[in-house]
Amino acid sequence: MKRENDNEVVDFVKINKIKKLMPSDDLLFEIAEVFKVLGDTTRMKIISALLESELCVGDIAEITNSTQSAISHQLRVLKQSKLVKFRKEGKIVYYSLDDDHVITLYEIAKKHIEEGYVHK
């Protein structure tokens, strides 16, 4: 059923169908939180480095030209968002990406940006 009002067309059948398919507000909030975490250049550098290899804090600090303290803080944020995981080997803690979904998120965003450069 459509309603026309002031040059606007509202398709209630389509609207109701989409509303039923929409994720819950809680899920949408969680998705937005992941994107907020990914919205930081240092964290993206860390993810980019971890795409290549499992690394310790010192390695990541060197790669990103940052301090170990700053990297530890960023890794804590990434761990809380379940984007990275860690394992201990003696006193050394090694970090890696949590799963293939993190790789997919990164690669899709990268490809999207790179394609934008081609179209300009």
Sequence and secondary structure as in RCSB ss.txt:
>XXXX:A:sequence
MKRENDNEVVDFVKINKIKKLMPSDDLLFEIAEVFKVLGDTTRMKIISALLESELCVGDIAEITNSTQSAISHQL
RVLKQSKLVKFRKEGKIVYYSLDDDHVITLYEIAKKHIEEGYVHK
>XXXX:A:secstr
 EEEETTEEEEHHHHHHHHHHS  HHHHHHHHHHHHHHS HHHHHHHHHHHH  EEHHHHHHHHT  HHHHHHHH
HHHHHTTSEEEEEETTEEEEEESSHHHHHHHHHHHHHHHHHHHH 
